[in-house]
């Protein structure tokens, strides 16, 4: 957070419990909305980069076996597209695979939690049960 943001009129006065809690709730809602927007962008990015015959799909590699980013019914995404999105997000390719896997799971496999237009009815950041590795 920048110094200017800390000095803004939205910063609660010291000692005002209600204002501090209200600011915390507002910050959480903004963070959740940003995470949901990132998931929507990840689903859209995946839809733009489904592998064709010449492209290699992205996988997790566990003990020499390819594990899809998301389960049955979710589309695959080209390997090169993972690296491009990772660079745009400023994260590692493994972190980007995790984001893509979660976004695809929410959109295609967990319709009660989300849809292509609203993938984050589940709280962003909650652990999803998907075929992604259990580390990190």
Beta strands, then each sheet from edge to edge (+ up, - down):
strand 1: 59-62
strand 2: 65-68
sheet 1: 1+ 2-
end
